[in-house]
């Protein structure tokens, strides 16, 4: 982590024999990650990925509900990450994290679904 201004700049950098990967949080006032890949010749390819987690998951969920509702009897397959089982797994992980914290870091089991 590098702190160099009034607003801390957070970045991760991995240097390898074939180049460097740099991930920078926030870019020119935008919320997200700037991912830069520098090859061994110094050429750089950069892409910006805005924060979109919850918004994108909700869009996908509503899209799947709409698709399934509009296409009754079809072979529609929803995004697997939006299934009830995946939701239960997410909740089980959160419960285990809370239990882990309340037990001062003692190992806990995560429910399996």
C-alpha positions as CSV (number, residue, x, y, z in Angstrom):
1,X,0.0,0.0,0.0
2,X,1.3,3.5,-0.9
3,X,0.1,6.6,0.9
4,X,1.2,9.7,-0.8
5,X,-1.5,12.3,-0.6
6,X,-4.3,13.7,1.6
7,X,-6.5,10.9,0.2
8,X,-4.7,7.6,0.5
9,X,-3.9,5.9,-2.7
10,X,-4.1,2.1,-2.4
11,X,-2.3,-0.1,-5.0
12,X,-1.0,-3.6,-5.2
13,X,1.9,-4.4,-7.5
14,X,3.3,-7.9,-8.4
15,X,6.6,-7.9,-10.2
16,X,7.6,-11.0,-12.2
17,X,10.2,-12.0,-14.7
18,X,7.8,-11.4,-17.6
19,X,6.3,-8.1,-16.4
20,X,4.4,-6.3,-13.7
21,X,0.8,-6.4,-12.7
22,X,-0.5,-3.3,-10.8
23,X,-4.0,-2.9,-9.4
24,X,-4.9,0.6,-8.2
25,X,-8.0,1.4,-6.2
26,X,-9.8,4.5,-7.4
27,X,-8.8,6.4,-10.5
28,X,-9.3,10.0,-11.4
29,X,-12.1,10.3,-8.8
30,X,-13.9,7.2,-10.1
31,X,-14.7,4.3,-7.8
32,X,-13.2,1.1,-9.0
33,X,-10.0,-0.6,-9.9
34,X,-7.4,0.4,-12.6
35,X,-5.6,-2.8,-13.6
36,X,-2.3,-2.2,-15.5
37,X,-0.2,-4.9,-17.0
38,X,3.4,-3.9,-18.0
39,X,5.2,-6.5,-20.2
40,X,8.9,-7.1,-20.2
41,X,9.4,-4.5,-22.9
42,X,7.7,-1.8,-20.8
43,X,4.5,-1.7,-22.8
44,X,1.4,-1.1,-20.7
45,X,-2.2,-2.3,-21.1
46,X,-4.7,-0.8,-18.7
47,X,-8.3,-1.4,-18.0
48,X,-10.7,0.3,-15.5
49,X,-13.3,-1.8,-13.7
50,X,-15.9,0.2,-11.8
51,X,-17.3,-1.0,-8.5
52,X,-20.5,-2.7,-9.4
53,X,-21.0,-5.7,-7.2
54,X,-24.5,-5.4,-5.7
55,X,-25.9,-3.4,-8.6
56,X,-24.7,-6.0,-11.2
57,X,-25.9,-8.9,-9.1
58,X,-29.4,-7.3,-8.7
59,X,-29.5,-6.7,-12.5
60,X,-28.6,-10.3,-13.2
61,X,-31.2,-11.6,-10.7
62,X,-34.0,-9.5,-12.1
63,X,-33.0,-10.4,-15.6
64,X,-33.1,-14.1,-14.7
65,X,-36.5,-13.7,-13.0
66,X,-37.9,-11.9,-16.1
67,X,-36.4,-14.4,-18.5
68,X,-37.9,-17.3,-16.5
69,X,-41.3,-15.6,-16.1
70,X,-41.6,-14.7,-19.8
71,X,-40.4,-18.0,-21.1
72,X,-42.4,-20.5,-19.2
73,X,-41.9,-24.0,-20.4
74,X,-38.5,-23.1,-21.9
75,X,-35.2,-24.6,-21.0
76,X,-34.0,-21.3,-19.4
77,X,-31.0,-21.8,-17.1
78,X,-30.4,-19.0,-14.6
79,X,-27.0,-17.7,-13.6
80,X,-25.7,-20.4,-11.1
81,X,-24.4,-17.8,-8.7
82,X,-28.0,-16.6,-8.1
83,X,-29.4,-19.9,-7.1
84,X,-30.9,-20.6,-3.7
85,X,-28.0,-22.9,-2.9
86,X,-25.4,-20.2,-3.6
87,X,-27.4,-17.8,-1.4
88,X,-27.4,-20.3,1.4
89,X,-23.7,-20.8,1.0
90,X,-23.1,-17.0,1.2
91,X,-25.2,-16.8,4.4
92,X,-23.4,-19.8,5.9
93,X,-20.0,-18.1,5.2
94,X,-21.2,-14.9,6.9
95,X,-22.5,-16.8,9.9
96,X,-19.2,-18.7,10.2
97,X,-17.2,-15.4,10.0
98,X,-19.4,-13.9,12.8
99,X,-19.0,-17.1,14.9
100,X,-15.2,-17.0,14.3
101,X,-15.0,-13.4,15.6
102,X,-17.1,-14.2,18.7
103,X,-14.8,-17.1,19.5
104,X,-11.7,-14.9,19.3
105,X,-10.4,-16.6,16.2
106,X,-11.0,-20.3,17.1
107,X,-11.7,-22.5,14.2
108,X,-15.3,-23.0,13.2
109,X,-17.1,-25.2,10.7
110,X,-18.9,-23.7,7.7
111,X,-22.2,-25.3,6.9
112,X,-22.2,-27.1,3.6
113,X,-25.0,-27.0,1.1
